[in-house]
Amino acid sequence: MDESGLGATVHAEEALLGLLLPFWQLVIGAVVLVVLVLSVGRLARRGRSRMTTALLVTAAVIAGFTALGVLLEG
C-alpha cells in the first residue's frame, strides 16, 4: 500500500500536535508556578497560623488528586 495519500496527512497532523503539546504544558506549568508563588507570598504575610492551615489543605488536595489519578489509571 502507498502511504502518500490521506494517511500521510493524518500522520503529519498528529506529529504537529505532538510538537505543540509540550509547549502548552509548559505554558500551563508556568502560569501555575506564578500563581503559586504569589499566593505563598500573600499567605506568608498574613501570618503563621494561616500558613499552617494552607499547607495542610494543600497536602490534602495533593493526596486526593494522587489517589484519584491512581484509581482512574487502573
SULGIDA-V287306 format. One record per backbone hydrogen bond with DSSP energy under -0.5 kcal/mol. NH is the residue of the N-H (numbers start at 0). CO is the residue of the C=O. If there is no record, write none. Layout:
# SULGIDA-V287306
nh=NH co=CO
nh=NH co=CO
This chain:
# SULGIDA-V287306
nh=7 co=4
nh=8 co=4
nh=9 co=5
nh=10 co=6
nh=11 co=7
nh=12 co=8
nh=13 co=9
nh=14 co=10
nh=15 co=11
nh=16 co=12
nh=17 co=13
nh=18 co=14
nh=19 co=15
nh=20 co=16
nh=21 co=17
nh=22 co=18
nh=23 co=19
nh=24 co=20
nh=25 co=21
nh=26 co=22
nh=27 co=23
nh=28 co=24
nh=29 co=25
nh=30 co=26
nh=31 co=27
nh=32 co=28
nh=33 co=29
nh=34 co=30
nh=35 co=31
nh=36 co=32
nh=37 co=33
nh=38 co=34
nh=39 co=35
nh=40 co=36
nh=41 co=37
nh=42 co=38
nh=43 co=39
nh=44 co=40
nh=45 co=41
nh=46 co=42
nh=50 co=46
nh=51 co=47
nh=52 co=48
nh=53 co=49
nh=54 co=50
nh=55 co=51
nh=56 co=52
nh=57 co=53
nh=58 co=54
nh=59 co=55
nh=60 co=56
nh=61 co=57
nh=62 co=58
nh=63 co=59
nh=64 co=60
nh=65 co=61
nh=66 co=62
nh=67 co=63
nh=68 co=64
nh=69 co=65
nh=70 co=66
nh=71 co=67
nh=72 co=68
nh=73 co=69
